[in-house]
Amino acid sequence: MTATRNLVLIPARMASTRLPGKPLKDIAGLPMIVHVLRQAQQAGIGRVAVATDTAEIAAAVTAHGGEAVMTSADHPSGSDRIFEAMQKLDGGQAAEIVINLQGDFPTISLQNLRDVLGPLDDPAVDIATLAAPIHTVEEDTAPSVVKAVGSPIGERRLRALYFTRATAPHGDGPRYHHIGVYAYRRAALERFVSLPRSPLERQENLEQLRALEAGMRIDITIVDTVPRGVDTPADLETARRILALAKT
């Protein structure tokens, strides 16, 4: 799968109840969104752009040499935002794969970004994503940690059966922390955003369940660690410490 056929889109918006103005928060001298942008660029998996409804975010991205595309402020999810961005940036339909990378993963590794593409080598797979083993009781029981439940289909690979905020599956054995990075086939993204919200999606508040309920196939690459997301002021301070150390 060549990088020229891939489009990496990073949805970013200012509205955040727990950390307003999150994409522009300074981390080690750069706005958070720029750290995410640079990781995606350095991964070398395809063209990279930030999809945003906020001029200040677009200005920060372009000031640091990145590409930004303005999108509607009315999108209910990041998936809808990247679909609009894909249409604007790639009207000629050159991109076959669209990667949705959250704008609050400033510490995501280059290898994680490359790993998300692996399942799409199988033409039967519609969407690919990541998960990492759960090692603590806190992760296991926290509703904020989404668990990926799937059937093993190879080394470090699962076919997704369900995603849940509950502790699952029950009993002894591994459990996995889902990482919200997705790689869609173009046709799969088009279909996904056309579907209405599904019953389980509404109940769990997890949009990937819409795809599973519609019969779409999601495969998961198992990686070693979960990248540090930034949702709260405490998360921001942790990211600042991690990236400050990385610069020394």
C-alpha positions in Angstrom: 0.0 0.0 0.0 1.8 3.1 -1.2 1.8 6.4 0.7 0.6 8.3 -2.3 -2.7 6.5 -2.0 -3.2 7.5 1.7 -4.6 10.7 3.1 -4.0 11.4 6.8 -6.6 13.8 8.3 -6.5 15.3 11.8 -9.8 16.7 12.9 -9.4 19.6 15.4 -11.8 22.0 17.0 -11.6 24.4 19.9 -14.7 23.3 21.8 -13.7 21.0 24.7 -15.6 21.0 28.0 -12.7 19.8 30.0 -9.9 21.7 28.2 -11.1 24.7 26.2 -8.9 25.7 23.3 -7.1 22.3 23.5 -5.5 22.2 20.0 -3.6 25.4 20.6 -2.3 24.6 24.1 1.5 25.0 24.3 3.5 21.8 24.7 7.3 22.2 24.6 7.1 25.4 22.7 4.6 24.3 20.0 0.8 24.1 19.8 -0.4 20.6 20.5 -2.0 20.3 17.0 1.5 21.0 15.5 3.0 18.1 17.5 0.3 15.7 16.1 0.8 17.1 12.6 4.6 16.6 12.7 4.3 13.0 14.0 1.9 12.2 11.1 4.3 13.8 8.6 7.3 12.0 10.0 5.5 8.7 9.8 5.7 9.0 6.1 2.4 7.2 5.4 0.7 9.8 3.2 -0.4 13.3 2.6 -1.3 15.0 5.9 -3.8 17.8 6.6 -5.6 19.2 9.6 -9.4 19.5 9.2 -10.8 22.3 11.4 -13.7 24.8 11.7 -11.5 27.4 13.5 -9.4 29.9 11.7 -6.9 30.1 14.6 -6.1 26.4 14.3 -5.7 26.7 10.6 -3.4 29.6 11.0 -1.2 27.8 13.6 -0.9 24.8 11.3 0.0 26.8 8.2 2.5 29.0 10.2 4.4 25.8 10.9 4.4 24.6 7.4 1.4 22.3 7.5 -1.7 22.0 5.4 -5.1 22.9 6.8 -8.6 22.7 5.4 -11.6 24.6 6.7 -14.7 22.5 7.4 -18.2 23.1 8.7 -18.8 23.9 12.4 -21.8 21.7 12.5 -20.3 18.2 12.2 -21.4 15.8 15.0 -18.2 13.8 14.9 -14.6 13.8 13.7 -15.6 11.2 11.0 -18.0 13.6 9.4 -15.3 16.3 9.5 -12.7 14.2 7.8 -15.2 13.1 5.2 -15.8 16.8 4.2 -12.1 17.4 4.3 -11.5 14.4 2.0 -14.0 15.7 -0.5 -12.4 19.2 -0.5 -8.8 18.0 -0.7 -9.2 15.0 -2.9 -12.0 15.6 -5.3 -10.1 13.6 -7.9 -10.4 10.5 -5.6 -6.7 9.7 -5.7 -6.7 8.6 -2.1 -7.8 5.1 -1.5 -7.2 5.0 2.3 -8.1 7.8 4.8 -6.5 7.8 8.2 -8.4 9.6 11.0 -5.9 10.7 13.6 -7.2 12.5 16.7 -5.7 16.0 17.2 -5.1 15.3 20.9 -2.5 12.5 20.6 0.7 14.6 20.7 2.8 11.6 21.9 1.6 9.0 19.4 4.5 7.0 18.0 5.5 6.9 14.3 5.2 3.1 14.5 1.6 3.2 15.8 0.7 5.3 12.8 2.3 2.8 10.5 0.7 -0.1 12.3 -2.9 1.0 11.7 -2.6 0.4 8.0 -1.6 -3.3 8.2 -5.1 -4.8 8.4 -6.1 -3.1 5.1 -3.7 -5.4 3.2 -6.7 -7.8 3.5 -9.3 -6.6 0.9 -12.1 -8.0 3.1 -11.3 -5.4 5.9 -13.3 -2.1 5.7 -11.7 -0.2 8.6 -8.5 -0.7 10.7 -7.7 0.5 14.1 -5.4 -0.1 17.1 -5.6 -1.5 20.6 -3.0 -2.3 23.4 -3.1 -4.8 26.2 -4.6 -3.7 29.5 -2.3 -4.2 32.5 -4.0 -2.4 35.4 -7.2 -2.7 37.3 -7.8 1.1 36.8 -7.8 0.7 33.0 -9.9 -2.4 33.2 -12.7 -0.8 35.2 -12.7 2.8 33.9 -15.6 3.6 31.6 -13.4 6.2 29.9 -11.2 3.4 28.7 -12.9 1.8 25.7 -12.3 -2.0 25.5 -11.9 -3.7 22.1 -13.3 -7.2 22.0 -12.3 -9.4 19.1 -11.3 -12.8 17.8 -7.6 -13.4 17.2 -6.9 -14.0 13.5 -3.1 -13.8 13.5 -0.1 -12.5 15.4 -1.0 -9.2 17.0 -4.3 -9.0 15.1 -8.0 -9.2 16.1 -11.2 -9.1 14.1 -13.4 -6.7 16.1 -16.6 -8.1 17.5 -17.6 -5.3 19.9 -16.3 -2.1 21.6 -17.5 -1.3 25.1 -16.9 1.0 28.1 -17.6 -2.0 30.4 -15.0 -4.5 31.6 -15.0 -7.1 28.8 -14.7 -9.9 28.0 -15.5 -11.5 31.3 -13.2 -14.1 32.8 -9.5 -14.8 32.6 -7.5 -13.7 29.5 -6.3 -10.6 27.9 -8.4 -7.4 27.6 -7.5 -4.6 25.2 -7.6 -0.8 25.4 -8.9 0.6 22.2 -6.9 3.5 20.6 -9.0 5.9 18.6 -7.0 6.0 15.4 -8.7 4.6 12.3 -7.8 3.8 8.7 -10.8 3.7 6.3 -11.1 2.5 2.8 -12.5 5.4 0.9 -15.7 3.6 0.1 -16.1 2.5 3.8 -15.8 6.1 5.0 -18.4 7.2 2.5 -20.7 4.5 3.6 -20.1 5.0 7.3 -21.0 8.7 7.3 -24.2 8.0 5.4 -25.5 5.6 8.0 -27.8 6.8 10.8 -26.6 6.5 14.4 -27.2 2.9 15.5 -28.8 1.7 18.7 -25.6 0.4 20.3 -23.7 3.4 19.2 -26.2 5.6 21.1 -26.2 3.3 24.2 -22.4 3.1 24.5 -21.6 6.5 22.9 -19.1 4.8 20.6 -19.5 5.6 16.9 -17.4 2.6 15.7 -20.4 0.4 16.8 -22.4 1.9 13.9 -20.0 0.2 11.5 -20.2 -3.1 13.2 -24.0 -3.0 13.4 -24.1 -2.3 9.7 -22.0 -5.4 9.0 -18.7 -3.6 8.2 -15.5 -5.4 9.1 -13.1 -3.7 11.5 -9.7 -5.4 12.2 -7.4 -4.4 15.0 -3.6 -4.3 15.2 -2.3 -5.0 18.7 0.4 -2.5 19.8 2.5 -2.4 22.9 1.3 0.9 24.6 -1.5 3.4 24.5 -0.5 6.9 23.4 -1.2 9.6 25.9 -4.4 11.5 24.9 -4.9 15.0 26.2 -8.4 15.6 27.6 -7.8 17.4 30.9 -5.4 19.9 32.4 -3.6 17.0 34.2 -3.2 15.2 30.8 -1.7 18.3 29.3 0.9 18.6 32.1 1.8 14.9 31.5 2.2 15.5 27.8 4.4 18.6 28.5 6.7 16.5 30.7 6.9 13.7 28.2 7.7 16.0 25.2 10.1 18.2 27.3 12.1 15.1 28.1 12.0 14.0 24.5 13.7 17.3 23.5 16.6 16.9 26.0 
